[in-house]
Amino acid sequence: MAGFTSTARQPRALAVRLPDGRIALSQRLTTALATRIAPHLVPQSGRASTEDGAGYRPASGEVVVEVVAGTTRHAVVTVVRLR
């Protein structure tokens, strides 16, 4: 995981690094997932953006999430669970 949108206490979506190296924003997190992931987020200063210009706050640490990603050019990324 590379970062998140909104706040570290209530992340709305995650910026995830896909196997091909791209960073993509996930769909909106469920409340249950956001609650489980929030304690593991360590925000870094500044802002970052994906290749398509979507902004997010960078985070450090080893947060690993399982995702389902579509295979189209604008792949939809859904976070399934915290690993």
Buried (B, 14 or more C-beta within 10 A) or exposed (E): BBBBBBEBEEBBBBBBEEEEEBBBBBBBBEEEBBEBBBEBBEBEEEEBEBEEEBEBBBBEEEBEBEBEBEEEEEBEBBBEEBE
